[in-house]
Amino acid sequence: MPAISAGTLLCIRSPELRVLLAHPGGPYFARKDLGAWTIPKGLVNDGEELEIAARRGFEEEIGWRPAGPAAPLGMVRLRSGKIMHGFAVWSDELEAEILARFRPGKFSMEWPPKSGMLVEFPEVDRIDMFALGDARTKIAAAQAPLLDRVAQLLEATH
């Protein structure tokens, strides 16, 4: 059975739709940009509700928990085989305020490989808000359908 994760796509209208994406930290993503960004997410614990896991994953990676109601965006299958459930959360905050609160979580891994040395890296090394067109070029391809679904949600409410 594949691992299951859940993520929160934080959205603002400024006046166009803008979404928050995260650039993974650590040495494997240091020189990657296009196709490397992601929706902040985390693994779903046994018995945990998907939306709760999505908000917790956001907080672990970004440093704060988004408020407000969440709209389910459905699921996608990542290249790793993991299943990811997405949720859109709308914010009325200013983009600068959102970005200023960034306090990434940390993880440790052996680096360089086979060195026996544990090095601490940020879960996410940077975040930014993108218009949908730009977000589509930045996000990992398997997560792109979630951007289309949030755009459909926005159209349905206007």
Secondary structure as the mmCIF struct_conf table of DSSP 4:
data_model
#
loop_
_struct_conf.conf_type_id
_struct_conf.id
_struct_conf.beg_label_comp_id
_struct_conf.beg_label_asym_id
_struct_conf.beg_label_seq_id
_struct_conf.end_label_comp_id
_struct_conf.end_label_asym_id
_struct_conf.end_label_seq_id
STRN STRN1 ILE A 4 ARG A 13
BEND BEND1 SER A 14 GLU A 16
STRN STRN2 LEU A 17 PRO A 24
BEND BEND2 GLY A 26 GLY A 26
TURN_TY1_P TURN_TY1_P1 PRO A 27 TYR A 28
BEND BEND3 PHE A 29 PHE A 29
TURN_TY1_P TURN_TY1_P2 ALA A 30 ARG A 31
TURN_TY1_P TURN_TY1_P3 LEU A 34 ALA A 36
STRN STRN3 TRP A 37 THR A 38
STRN STRN4 LYS A 41 LEU A 43
HELX_LH_PP_P HELX_LH_PP_P1 VAL A 44 ASN A 45
TURN_TY1_P TURN_TY1_P4 ASP A 46 GLY A 47
HELX_RH_AL_P HELX_RH_AL_P1 LEU A 50 ILE A 62
BEND BEND4 GLY A 63 TRP A 64
HELX_LH_PP_P HELX_LH_PP_P2 ARG A 65 ALA A 67
BEND BEND5 GLY A 68 GLY A 68
STRN STRN5 ALA A 70 ARG A 77
TURN_TY1_P TURN_TY1_P5 ARG A 79 SER A 80
BEND BEND6 GLY A 81 GLY A 81
STRN STRN6 ILE A 83 TRP A 90
BEND BEND7 GLU A 93 GLU A 93
HELX_RH_AL_P HELX_RH_AL_P2 GLU A 95 ALA A 100
TURN_TY1_P TURN_TY1_P6 ARG A 101 ARG A 101
STRN STRN7 LYS A 106 GLU A 110
BEND BEND8 TRP A 111 PRO A 112
TURN_TY1_P TURN_TY1_P7 PRO A 113 LYS A 114
BEND BEND9 SER A 115 SER A 115
STRN STRN8 LEU A 118 PRO A 122
BEND BEND10 GLU A 123 GLU A 123
STRN STRN9 VAL A 124 ALA A 131
HELX_RH_AL_P HELX_RH_AL_P3 LEU A 132 LYS A 138
STRN STRN10 ILE A 139 ILE A 139
HELX_RH_3T_P HELX_RH_3T_P1 ALA A 141 GLN A 143
HELX_RH_AL_P HELX_RH_AL_P4 ALA A 144 ALA A 156
TURN_TY1_P TURN_TY1_P8 THR A 157 THR A 157
#
